[in-house]
């Protein structure tokens, strides 16, 4: 194998030692970590706790109080009070520069405690350090971008226009008030940042509902927000299960807007619940990402690139490549190179040097992955790398081997998102056939085309039915460009990371004004 090819590696762990400050935070003086409501730690009225564990070792990291309906109501009340203030100095009335100043103070504190946030991602989230480092970087990148956007997009009165004799009209843009972010377990710091900064900078007060598997980073950010000086009630964090805490959030009429990331079934259920009382909602609901490899591509180079993206966070990334359509002229060489990449991934504990494929997040996810592997074979997929449970000496985590299958057109053996290092490869006779197969899915989050002919790649990418279409790259994110889905992968709203994201956290009304009629 050429050296240049070998340099294309999977994201890899450096050795990471758990910092004492993280341990102290988790231990919390022997008490379970409470939710954060109105500037205070709250134990919750249900007297219920859950454990959050390291998925690669099954070590208990912390006990966390579960928030219920009463705490949701309390958080909404606190947020409403913080939003309105006393009529002159609520969060909605803060000048944008003051909001930005507080946000950037939070960012400085996050930089100071970077090792604690890395521990949240590595130990609570199960990530390798190379990925976790990039995730923590998003705190500053996201905050700086949306501070700039908030300064450029004015709220309040829009331009006035004459609409009839003696009548003028204008728009008035304002924050929603209380908005909630329901955050998944796979990218807790990234997706919390993508929600909280545009929502806060638009003038909203927020409720963060972290996933029960990964609550620590959101709770730590709340601690830093208090230190930064955010007014009580502006930022609230409610840990708990989706079916309890998340459901109570969806049912509360005082929450005006919800940003949700998760599975299509849960997202559709929450949307129906919100619709009962008019709460607006935006959704990102996973994908079944496709890659099209044209006949001019170097099969070994592109196989390694696709393998790297298919293994990002062990495939637990919403736009991960799970379906590959490769020209039959290079299919055998491509499949052989991909097999070599998958078979040589180093399976191990995520905090140990050299690990490339760690444990999945929980036993439910492990069962789902193993079931998907067996069902793929039952549907006609031919195993290239067989998958199955994996063992890591000295560890008791949720480890699964990577899986790779060869298939053919007409054999739909991979119809749903599989959150693991899992892919099917289908040889095709033409780019047109590849495009048709790539688009034959209800999902539509991210897809890519791989070719030396960039213009041809762009032409094909424009025909993909996905929110993010890429040429010779994948899992691409940039501030200023929207990241969202089509089909069942997305929902109303502008996705994340662009100016329209900021506008999503505002509402616009029309105001008409006429002179008072003469008697």
N, C-alpha and C positions, 0 to 999 in steps of 0.2 A: 504494500500500500504506500502511495506517495506521501511524503512528509506533509505537504500542503493539505492533503485530504485528512490525514490523521489529526491535524490541528483543529478540525471542526469537531468539537466535543460537546457532550451534554453538559448542562449546568452542573457544577460540582461543588461539594462542600469543602470548606476549610474547617479545621478544628475550632469548635466554639465552646468556651467555658461559661457556664451560667454565672452572671454577675451577682454579687451580693445584694445589690440594690433591688434586683428583680426578685430574689428569694425573699427579701424582707417585705416587699410589696405583696407577694403571694401569701406569705404567712400572716400578715396583717395583725400581728400581736395575738395570734391564736384564734382570731374571730374570722368568720367568713366575710368575703368581700361583698359589700352592699352595692345596690344600685346608686346612681347619682341623680338626685332630684333637687332642684332649687338651691344648688350650691352646697348640698349636704349628702353624706353617705347615708343610705336608707336600707335597713335590714329587710324590709318587706313585711306585710301583714299576714302572709300565709305561713310563716315560720318554715319555709321550704328552702332547701339548698340543693345544689348539684355540684358534682366534681368536674373540673376540667383537667384533662390528662395529656401527657406527652404521648402522641400516637406511636412513636418509635420505641418507647420503653414501657408504656402503661403506668409510669410514675404519676401520681396525683400531684398536680402543680398547685392547685388552690381549690378551696370550697367557695362557692358563689351563691348569694341569695337570689332566689327566683322572684321576679316581679310579676304581680298579677293585675287584675282589673283595677283594684284600688290604687295601685302605684301608677298605672297608666293615667287614671283620672287626676291623681295628684300632680303628675308631671305636666299634663296638659294645663292644669290650673296655674302652675308655676310659670310655664312658658307663656301663657296668655298675659299674666301679670308683667313679666319681663318685657314682653313685646310692647305693651301699651304704656308701661311705666305709670306716671301720674298725669299723663296727657301731654307732657312736654319733653320728657327725657327717657322714654322707653327705647328699647333696642331699635325699633323702626325709625326713631328720630335721631339716632347717632349719625353724625356726618360720616361719609364714606371713608375719609382719612382716619377717623378714630376707629372704625371697624377694622380697617387694614392694620392699624397699629397694634390692636389686640391680637389679631390673627398672626401677625409676624412675631409678636412676643411669644405666642404659643409655639411657633416654629422654632424660635431660638431655644426654648426649653426642651423641645423634642430633639434638637441637635445635641444639646447638653447631655441628655439621657438616651442617646442613640443606642447604647449597648443594651439598655432595658427593653427598648422597642424591638431590637433585633432578637432578643431572647423570646419576646412574645411571638414573633413570626417563626423562629426556629423551633422552640420547644412547644409552644401552644399550637402553632399552625403546621408544624412538621416540615418546614422548608429547609433546603440547603442554603448555605450562607450566600452563595453567588446570586441567588434569586432574592433572598431576604434583604440584602444590601440595596438592591435596586428598588425594592418595595418601599423601604424606609426613605429613600431619596425622593419618593413621590410626595411626601408631606410638604417639603419646601417647594418643589416644582409646581405642584397644584396650587398652593397658596399664593405664590408669586404670580402665576398666570391669572388667577381669578381676582387678585387685587388690581391688576392692570385692567381687566375687563370691567370690574366694578367702577373704576374711575372713568372709563370711556363710555359706558352705557348709562345714561341718566335715568333716574326714576322721577316720579312726579309728572308735572304737566308736559305734554307734547306740544308741537306747533299748533296754533289755532288756525281755523279755516272758516270762511263764510259759507254757510250751508243753505241759507234762505234769506230773504229780506229781513234784516234785523235780527238774524239768528246766526250765532257762531258756534263751532264745535271744536273740541280738542280731546285728546286721549289723556288718561291719567294712569300711570304705571306704578304699582305698589307691591310690596311683598304679600305673600299669602297670609302670614301670621305664624301659626304653628305647623311645622312640617316634620315628617318622620322619615328616617332612612332604615330600611330593613336590610341588614348586611349579611352576606353569606360567609361561610367559613374558609373559602379557598384563598381570598385575598383581603383579609380584614383591614389592614392598614391602608392599602391602596383604595379600596372601595369606601371606607369611612372618609378618607380625604376627599375623594371625588364627590361625595355627598355633602359633607359638612361645610367645605369652604365656599362653594357657590351659594349654598342655601343661607349661610350666615352673612355673607357679604351682600346678598340681596336684601338683607334686613329681616330675615325670618329668625325665630327661635326654634331650636331643633330638639328632636328626640331620636336618639340612636338606639336601635335594637340590634345588638351584635348576635351572631350565631351562638348557640349554647356550647358548641365545640370550641369556639375561639373568642371568648369574651374579654380577655385580658388587655389587649391593646386599646380597645375603646374605653375601658375603665381607667387605664393609665392616662390616656389623653384627657379624660375628664379631670383627673387629678392635676394635670399640667394646666388645664384651662382655668381651674380655680387659682392656681399660683400666678397665672398670667394676668388675672384681674377681670375676667369676664363677669358681668353682673349675674347674680344668682338667677337661675331659670332660663338663661339663654341657651345653655348646653345641658342636656339631660341624657343619661344612659340607663337603659332598662334591660338588663340581662334576663334571659329566660327562654323557654321553648317556643317554637313558632306557633304550635297549636294552642298555647296559652297566652303568652305575652304578645306575640305577633297578632293573634286573632283579636285580642283586646284593643290593640292599636288600630287595626282595620275597622273595628266596630265603633270607635269613638268619634262622634260627630264634631268634636272640637279640633280635630286634626284636619287641616284643610288640603294637604297635599302629601303623598307618599311616594318615595322612590324605593323600588324593590329590585333586588337582584336575587335570582334563585331559579327553581325549576318551573317549567310551564304550568304544571298542574297547580302548584301553590300560587303562582302569580295570577292565574285565571280565577282561582277561588277568592283571593284577596280583592281582585278587581270587582267581582260580583258583590262582595261584601261592601266595598266602598261605594258602589253605585246606589246602595239603599239610602244614603244620606248625602250624596253629591260630592264626596271627597274625590279630588283628582288624583291620578296615579300615573307614573311612568314605570316601565318594566324592562329589564334585561333578563332573558330566561334561557341562557345556555345555547349550545349549538352542536352541530355534528360536522365540524369543519372539513372542507375538501381541499385537496391539492391536485392540480393538473400538471403533469410533467410531459412536455412535448419532446418530439424525437430528436431535437438538436441538443438537448440537455446532456451534460456529463452525468451518467447514472450514478457514479460513485460519489461525486461531490454533492449532487442534489439529494441523494439518499441520506447522506450524513446531515445535511441541513434540515431536511424534513424530520429525521430522527431526533435532532436536537429540539425542534419545536413540538414534536409529538410527546416528548418526555418533559416538557416544561412543567414544573411542579408535579411531576409524575403523571402528567396528563390531566391533572385537576385544574385545568384552565379552560374557561368557557369557549374560547375560539380555537382550542387545540385541534390539530389535524388528526382526524380519525378515519378519513376515507381518501385514498390516493388513486388517481386514474392516470396511468402511465402508458405512453405509446408502446404498442406491442413490439416495435423494432428494438427497443432497449429494455423491455420489461424483465427479461431473465437476469440481465446484469444488474438492473436496479433492485430487484427483489433479493438477489444474493447479497448486494451491498447493504440493504436495509436489515436483512437477517443478521449480518455480521455486527452491525451497529447495535441492534436490540440485544443480541446475545452477550455482548461485551459491556453492557451497562453494569456498573458496580452497584449492587444492592447492599444497603447497609443503613446504619443509624444516621439520621440526618445531621447530627452535630459532630460526626467523626470525619476526619480528613479523607477526601477521595470519594465519598459517597455521591452517587448520581441518581439513584432510585431508592427513595425511602419509603416509609410506611404510608398507607392511605389513612384518612383522618379518623375513621371509627369502624366498628365491626359491621355496621349496616352497610357502609360503603364497600367494605371488603366483600361481603356477601353479594352485593349487586355486581361487582366487577367479575367475580368468579362465575356468577350466573350468566352474565353477558358472554363470557368466554365460551361456556358450554353451549349456549344457544346459537352462537355464531357458527359453530361446527355443525350443529343440528340443522341449520338453515342452508348449509352447503359451503361454508368457508373451509378452505384447505389449510390446516395449520402449517405455518412456516417456523414460527416460534410459539410453543404450545401454551405458555402461560401457566397458571396454577399457583397455589400458595408457595411462599418462599420462607426460608428460615434464615435468621441472622444470629450467629452465635452470641449468647449472652443477652439477647433481647427478646421481648415478648410482644412486640408490636404487630400492627396489622399489615404484614408484608405480602405483596403479590408480585409474581414474575411478570415481565412484559409479555405481550401477546401480539402476534403478527399473522395475518391470514391472506392467502391468495384466493381471489374470487374471479367471477366473469360477468359480463353484462347479462342482465336478466336474473341474477342471483342476488336478492336483497337480503344479505346476511348481517347487515349493520345498520338497522333503521333508526336507532335511538342513540342519544348521547351516552357514551361510556367514559366515565371520569377516571381514566387511567392511561398508562402507556400501552395503547391498544390501537391497532390500525388494520384496515383491510386494503389490499392492493389489487386493483382491477386493470388488467391489460385492455387497451382499447385500440380501435382501428383508425381513429381520427380525432382531431381536436374537437370537432363538432359532437362526436359521440361522447367524449369526455365531459363537455359542457352540459349536454343533456342529462347525463348521469349525476353530475355534481349538483345540478339544480333540482333533481328529483327527490327532494326532502322538504318536510314542512319547516325545518330550521332555516336560518339565514343570518348567521352572525359574522363569520369570517371565512374567507377562502383565498387561495393563491394560485398563480400560474408560474411555472418554472420553465424558462426558455432563454436562449442567447439572443433571440429576436425580440427586443424589448417592445417595439411597436406592435408586433403581433400579440405579445403578452398583454399589453394595455387594451387592445381591441377585445380580447377574450375576457379580461377582468371586468370590463364594463358590462358584459353580458351575464356575469354571475349574479345570482339573486341573494346577495349578502350585503350587510351594512358596511363591512370593511372588505375591500377587494385589493389584492396585493400582487405584485410581480417580483419574483425572485426574493421574497421575504415573507414572513408570517408573524402572527402575534404582534402586529405593529400598532403602536399607540403614539400619538403626538398631540400636545396641547395646541388647540386651534383647529383641529380636525375632529369631526364627531365620531364617537364610538358607540354604536347602537346596532340593533338587529332588525331584520325584516322577517316576515312570516311569524311563526310562533316564538322566535327568538327575541322579538322586540315588542314595543307598545307605543302608545302616544308619547310625544315629547321628542327632544332632540338628542337623545343619548347623553353622553358625557363628554367633557373636555373641550367644549367650544363655546362661543358667545351665546348660542341659542340655549345651551345648558343653563347659563345664568338667567336667561329670560324665562326658562321653565319654572324657576322659583319665584316668579312674579306673575301678577295678573294685570290685565289691562281693561279699563272701562272707558266708554265714551261719555263725555259730558257735553250737553247742549245748553246754551245760554241765550236767552232772549231778554230784551228790555222789558221792564214791568209794564203791563198794558195800561194805557191811559183810560181814565174813567169815562 
